[in-house]
Amino acid sequence: MKFNILVIDDEKNIREGLGEYLKLDGYDVCLAADGREGLQEVERGEIDLVITDLRMPAMSGGELLKQVASRYPSVPVIVLTGHGTVEDAVEAMRSGAYDFITKPVNLDHLSLLVKRALERRELARRNEELLREVESQKRVSSIIGRSPAIQRIFELIRRVAPTKASVLITGESGVGKELVADALHNLSPRADKPFIKVHCAALAESLLESELFGHEKGSFTGAQARKKGRFELANEGTLFLDEIGEINQNVQIKILRVLQEKSFERVGAEETLEVDVRVIAATNRDLKEEIAMGTFREDLYYRLNVVNIHVPPIRERKDDIPILAQAFLREFADDNGKAVVGFDPKARAALYGYSWPGNVRELRNCIESAVVMAGSSLIGIDDLPPGVRNSADESVVRIPLGSSLAEAERVLIRDTLAAQGGNKSRTAEILGIGRKTLYQKIQDSGLEAGNASPE
């Protein structure tokens, strides 16, 4: 990696001489004649080290040092000082300078200081990257799953989150669309800015416009004071519009304007407000059908749907059921102080066999109920709600259309194994294959048999 060094000195001969010397050492060098000019270079975000004189016109090196130390603490600053200003240099060290060197400059000593300062800079950079990676893992950890579908969603989130693009999240109710929105915001450069959520279906049409855009005092009956809207509150951050398909066309037009022009007026106001808001929307409706019926604007749809993230229902990603169920079990066992640690084979088979029309939300409620009802360390079939319990009697394996042969085989093995309570011998017999072949297929396909019985 080639480092970029900024040299600031009001004496042209000194700054140019140092610049040429540092270039010979293999560094890229920028030059500035005073602190103000130097700060502008630092603000561009490409400087790895600053070497600055203390006494300069416009902005002193001391003031520059304070600005860099507070705003860019990972950028080291080496101070140049004359023999008569050593006390100033010591004060600069207290203000955050990496080190100081007296004039005339000993170039060998300067080279050593530069090398050490840049090593510290690189170490700080690596630590920052590591912390970002750790935070990245934490921020998507609320989305649980190991199915190929969920892995694709993880990848989409990581690609899209750092951008400003609008995102439309689609999927049935209860699949976890809000968790995707959370991850998109938390992994974005706006993570430390406001994240405002609006559940459009929960607001009456008469209130939604005021809720989104705010209103002035007296603009309508009951408007007793000025109120900021959600767009204004989300400035520089993210606005999540859940169930966007529920809003009327008058409000749709105003949202479209904000997306196009980044401006709006509060209800009853003449002043135009400008905002910088990233919009993430979600819906369980087919917006293309709504467009065909004339209830949703096509131009707004394309503004929102710059990137689409579709969250499939849990019945199409049954590989996620065990890990979700176990995560919910741990949560509710801790909440209720119960020593419940897992599921018996019949209960696991029932969880696999049920179609989960309420998706992840229904699964979560089911596990909460089962933990409360459990009388031992394992949740049994009788601890599950009746609808889920009865699914254990089903003898149907569902394979989605479009599945590859390998995917179909994986589903067949997984569901048969679950239906047999993890008994591999019985599963191999039903499938008409040998036990060794079954073991190999389980290993090759990445299936986990849980507490499967070998006999």
HELIX and SHEET records of a PDB file:
HELIX    1   1 LYS A   12  LEU A   24  1                                  13    
HELIX    2   2 GLY A   35  GLU A   43  1                                   9    
HELIX    3   3 GLY A   61  ARG A   71  1                                  11    
HELIX    4   4 HIS A   83  THR A   85  5                                   3    
HELIX    5   5 VAL A   86  ARG A   94  1                                   9    
HELIX    6   6 LEU A  107  ARG A  139  1                                  33    
HELIX    7   7 PRO A  148  VAL A  160  1                                  13    
HELIX    8   8 LYS A  177  ASN A  186  1                                  10    
HELIX    9   9 CYS A  200  ALA A  202  5                                   3    
HELIX   10  10 GLU A  205  PHE A  213  1                                   9    
HELIX   11  11 ARG A  230  LEU A  233  1                                   4    
HELIX   12  12 ILE A  244  GLU A  246  5                                   3    
HELIX   13  13 GLN A  249  GLU A  261  1                                  13    
HELIX   14  14 LEU A  287  MET A  293  1                                   7    
HELIX   15  15 GLU A  298  LEU A  304  1                                   7    
HELIX   16  16 ILE A  314  GLU A  316  5                                   3    
HELIX   17  17 LYS A  318  ASP A  320  5                                   3    
HELIX   18  18 ILE A  321  ASN A  336  1                                  16    
HELIX   19  19 PRO A  345  GLY A  353  1                                   9    
HELIX   20  20 ASN A  359  MET A  373  1                                  15    
HELIX   21  21 ILE A  381  ASP A  383  5                                   3    
HELIX   22  22 PRO A  386  ASN A  390  1                                   5    
HELIX   23  23 SER A  391  ASP A  393  5                                   3    
HELIX   24  24 LEU A  405  ALA A  419  1                                  15    
HELIX   25  25 LYS A  424  LEU A  431  1                                   8    
HELIX   26  26 ARG A  435  SER A  445  1                                  11    
SHEET    1   A 5 ASP A  28  ALA A  32  0                                        
SHEET    2   A 5 ASN A   4  ILE A   8  1                                        
SHEET    3   A 5 LEU A  49  ASP A  53  1                                        
SHEET    4   A 5 VAL A  77  THR A  81  1                                        
SHEET    5   A 5 ASP A  99  THR A 102  1                                        
SHEET    1   B 5 PHE A 195  HIS A 199  0                                        
SHEET    2   B 5 THR A 238  ASP A 242  1                                        
SHEET    3   B 5 ARG A 278  THR A 283  1                                        
SHEET    4   B 5 VAL A 167  THR A 170  1                                        
SHEET    5   B 5 VAL A 307  HIS A 310  1                                        
SHEET    1   C 2 GLY A 214  HIS A 215  0                                        
SHEET    2   C 2 LYS A 227  LYS A 228 -1                                        
SHEET    1   D 2 SER A 263  GLU A 265  0                                        
SHEET    2   D 2 THR A 272  GLU A 274 -1                                        
SHEET    1   E 2 GLY A 342  PHE A 343  0                                        
SHEET    2   E 2 LEU A 378  ILE A 379  1                                        
END                                                                             
